[in-house]
């Protein structure tokens, strides 16, 4: 007969594992909820500004457009360097503000592309994102092995995009879009696995909230970039 100590030990271990799995599931749901809410804010701001001449004309017909375009990048750097010193509530407010500013930046999409093609591209991007994020969550393969290559690819895409602002090369833009989609799809799986691995049950509530917000930011950026790059292929211009 199995010793009582072993049976109780196994039961306690199983219960602990079940609690951890439930905590992890709740954590991932929190990350996706933050990300989803952020996308809603971005979409609403972009649509309202992009469909209101009194709002988009003063922005996109003046040098203010550069401020709007670069502001999201400033938010990302601020988030990355200050997240540890922020409270959970401050991190959330900063994330919502970032999503609203990103909406201002993306308002130009509604000025360039038709609403039908924007909606179609959104669903394609959502499908790609969902599939790769699910893969990152369930896979047993260590994706950190490809993480360094993805980061190198991301740096290359950013540099090439900056250069192409001045060159205006359609061939280079095509290459940036193709490589960029591959990079951000890969980053989606990698970031999802990282978010899962970083979860720890012994974190206090404030730390778990900040971890969820920062995870949502990572996935949000991947999705937005996939969407924007796909528009270069599937978007129909006005």
C-alpha positions as CSV (number, residue, x, y, z in Angstrom):
1,X,0.0,0.0,0.0
2,X,1.2,3.5,-0.8
3,X,2.3,5.4,2.3
4,X,-0.1,8.0,3.6
5,X,2.7,10.7,3.5
6,X,3.3,10.1,-0.2
7,X,-0.4,10.3,-1.0
8,X,-0.9,13.5,0.9
9,X,2.4,14.9,-0.6
10,X,1.2,14.1,-4.1
11,X,-2.2,15.7,-3.4
12,X,-0.6,18.9,-2.0
13,X,1.7,19.1,-5.1
14,X,-1.2,18.6,-7.4
15,X,-3.3,21.3,-5.7
16,X,-0.3,23.7,-5.8
17,X,0.1,23.0,-9.5
18,X,-3.6,23.6,-10.1
19,X,-3.5,26.9,-8.2
20,X,-0.5,28.0,-10.2
21,X,-2.2,27.1,-13.5
22,X,-5.3,29.0,-12.6
23,X,-3.2,32.0,-11.5
24,X,-1.3,31.9,-14.8
25,X,-4.6,31.6,-16.8
26,X,-6.0,34.7,-15.0
27,X,-2.7,36.6,-15.6
28,X,-2.8,35.9,-19.3
29,X,-6.4,36.9,-19.5
30,X,-5.6,40.2,-17.8
31,X,-2.8,40.8,-20.3
32,X,-5.1,40.1,-23.3
33,X,-7.9,42.2,-21.7
34,X,-5.5,45.2,-21.3
35,X,-4.3,44.8,-24.8
36,X,-7.8,44.5,-26.2
37,X,-9.0,47.6,-24.3
38,X,-5.9,49.4,-25.6
39,X,-6.8,48.5,-29.2
40,X,-10.3,49.7,-28.7
41,X,-9.1,53.1,-27.4
42,X,-6.6,53.4,-30.3
43,X,-9.3,52.5,-32.9
44,X,-11.8,54.9,-31.5
45,X,-9.4,57.8,-31.3
46,X,-8.0,57.0,-34.8
47,X,-11.5,56.8,-36.3
48,X,-12.8,60.0,-34.6
49,X,-9.8,62.1,-35.6
50,X,-9.5,60.6,-39.1
51,X,-13.2,61.3,-39.8
52,X,-13.2,64.9,-38.4
53,X,-11.6,67.5,-40.6
54,X,-11.5,70.0,-37.7
55,X,-9.2,67.6,-35.9
56,X,-7.0,66.0,-38.6
57,X,-6.3,69.1,-40.7
58,X,-4.5,71.1,-37.9
59,X,-2.5,67.9,-37.1
60,X,-1.5,66.4,-40.5
61,X,-1.1,69.6,-42.5
62,X,1.3,71.2,-40.1
63,X,4.7,70.2,-38.5
64,X,2.6,68.9,-35.5
65,X,2.3,65.6,-37.4
66,X,5.9,64.8,-36.6
67,X,5.1,65.3,-32.9
68,X,2.1,62.9,-33.2
69,X,4.2,60.4,-35.2
70,X,7.1,60.4,-32.7
71,X,5.1,60.6,-29.5
72,X,4.3,56.9,-29.3
73,X,8.1,56.1,-29.5
74,X,8.7,58.5,-26.6
75,X,6.0,56.7,-24.6
76,X,7.6,53.3,-25.2
77,X,11.0,54.5,-24.0
78,X,9.4,56.1,-20.9
79,X,7.5,53.0,-20.1
80,X,10.6,50.8,-20.5
81,X,12.8,52.9,-18.2
82,X,10.2,53.8,-15.6
83,X,7.9,50.8,-15.3
84,X,9.8,49.5,-12.2
85,X,9.3,52.7,-10.2
86,X,5.7,53.2,-11.2
87,X,2.7,52.1,-9.2
88,X,0.3,49.7,-10.9
89,X,-2.3,52.5,-11.3
90,X,0.2,54.9,-12.9
91,X,1.3,52.1,-15.3
92,X,-2.3,51.6,-16.4
93,X,-2.9,55.3,-16.9
94,X,0.3,55.6,-18.9
95,X,-0.7,52.6,-21.0
96,X,-4.1,54.1,-21.8
97,X,-2.5,57.5,-22.6
98,X,-0.1,55.7,-24.9
99,X,-2.9,53.9,-26.7
100,X,-4.8,57.2,-27.2
101,X,-1.6,58.9,-28.6
102,X,-1.1,55.9,-30.9
103,X,-4.7,56.4,-32.1
104,X,-3.7,60.0,-33.1
105,X,-0.8,58.7,-35.0
106,X,-2.9,56.0,-36.8
107,X,-5.7,58.5,-37.7
108,X,-3.9,59.0,-41.0
109,X,-4.8,55.4,-42.0
110,X,-8.4,56.5,-42.3
111,X,-7.3,59.3,-44.6
112,X,-5.4,57.0,-47.0
113,X,-7.2,53.6,-47.0
114,X,-10.8,52.6,-47.5
115,X,-12.8,51.5,-44.5
116,X,-13.5,48.1,-46.0
117,X,-9.8,47.4,-46.6
118,X,-8.9,48.6,-43.1
119,X,-11.5,46.2,-41.5
120,X,-10.4,43.3,-43.7
121,X,-6.7,43.9,-42.8
122,X,-7.6,44.1,-39.1
123,X,-9.2,40.7,-39.2
124,X,-6.3,39.2,-41.1
125,X,-3.9,40.7,-38.6
126,X,-6.0,39.5,-35.7
127,X,-6.0,36.0,-37.1
128,X,-2.2,35.9,-37.6
129,X,-1.7,37.4,-34.1
130,X,-4.0,35.0,-32.4
131,X,-2.5,31.9,-34.0
132,X,1.1,32.9,-33.2
133,X,0.3,34.0,-29.7
134,X,-1.5,30.7,-29.0
135,X,1.6,28.9,-30.4
136,X,3.8,30.9,-28.1
137,X,1.6,30.0,-25.1
138,X,1.4,26.2,-25.7
139,X,4.7,25.3,-27.3
140,X,7.3,23.5,-25.3
141,X,10.1,24.7,-27.5
142,X,12.4,27.3,-26.1
143,X,11.8,30.4,-28.4
144,X,14.6,32.3,-26.7
145,X,16.9,30.7,-29.3
146,X,15.4,32.7,-32.1
147,X,14.8,35.8,-29.9
148,X,18.2,37.4,-30.6
149,X,17.6,37.0,-34.4
150,X,14.2,38.6,-34.1
151,X,15.6,41.6,-32.2
152,X,18.3,42.0,-34.8
153,X,15.6,41.9,-37.5
154,X,13.6,44.5,-35.6
155,X,16.6,46.8,-35.4
156,X,17.2,46.3,-39.1
157,X,13.5,47.1,-40.0
158,X,13.6,50.3,-37.8
159,X,16.8,51.5,-39.4
160,X,15.6,50.7,-42.9
161,X,12.2,52.5,-42.2
162,X,14.0,55.6,-41.1
163,X,16.3,55.6,-44.2
164,X,13.3,55.1,-46.5
165,X,11.6,58.2,-45.1
166,X,14.2,60.1,-47.0
167,X,14.6,57.7,-50.0
168,X,10.9,57.0,-50.6
169,X,11.8,53.7,-52.4
170,X,8.8,51.5,-53.1
171,X,11.1,48.4,-53.5
172,X,12.7,49.1,-50.1
173,X,9.2,49.6,-48.5
174,X,8.1,46.3,-49.9
175,X,11.1,44.5,-48.4
176,X,10.5,46.3,-45.1
177,X,6.9,45.2,-45.0
178,X,7.7,41.5,-45.8
179,X,10.6,41.2,-43.3
180,X,8.7,43.3,-40.7
181,X,5.6,41.0,-40.8
182,X,7.9,38.0,-40.3
183,X,9.7,39.7,-37.4
184,X,6.6,40.9,-35.6
185,X,4.8,37.5,-36.0
186,X,7.9,35.8,-34.5
187,X,8.0,38.4,-31.7
188,X,4.4,37.8,-30.9
189,X,5.1,34.1,-30.1
190,X,8.3,35.0,-28.3
191,X,6.7,37.7,-26.2
192,X,3.8,35.5,-25.3
193,X,6.2,32.8,-24.1
194,X,8.2,35.4,-22.1
195,X,5.0,36.7,-20.4
196,X,4.0,33.2,-19.4
197,X,7.5,32.4,-18.1
198,X,7.8,35.7,-16.2
199,X,4.6,35.0,-14.2
200,X,5.3,34.1,-10.6
201,X,2.7,33.3,-8.0
202,X,4.7,34.9,-5.2
203,X,4.6,38.4,-6.9
204,X,2.5,40.8,-4.9
205,X,-0.7,42.2,-6.6
206,X,1.0,45.5,-7.6
207,X,3.9,43.7,-9.3
208,X,1.5,41.3,-11.1
209,X,-0.6,44.3,-12.4
210,X,2.5,46.0,-13.7
211,X,3.8,42.8,-15.3
212,X,0.4,42.4,-17.0
213,X,0.4,46.0,-18.3
214,X,4.0,45.7,-19.7
215,X,3.1,42.3,-21.3
216,X,0.0,43.9,-22.9
217,X,2.2,46.7,-24.2
218,X,4.6,44.2,-25.9
219,X,1.7,42.3,-27.6
220,X,-0.1,45.5,-28.5
221,X,3.0,46.8,-30.3
222,X,3.4,43.6,-32.2
223,X,-0.3,43.6,-33.3
224,X,-0.3,47.3,-34.4
225,X,2.9,46.8,-36.4
226,X,1.5,43.6,-38.1
227,X,-1.6,45.5,-39.0
228,X,0.2,48.5,-40.4
229,X,2.6,46.4,-42.5
230,X,-0.2,44.3,-43.8
231,X,-2.0,47.4,-45.0
232,X,0.8,47.9,-47.5
233,X,-0.3,44.7,-49.2
234,X,-4.1,44.5,-48.6
235,X,-5.1,48.1,-48.2
236,X,-7.1,49.8,-50.9
237,X,-6.4,53.6,-51.2
238,X,-9.1,56.2,-51.2
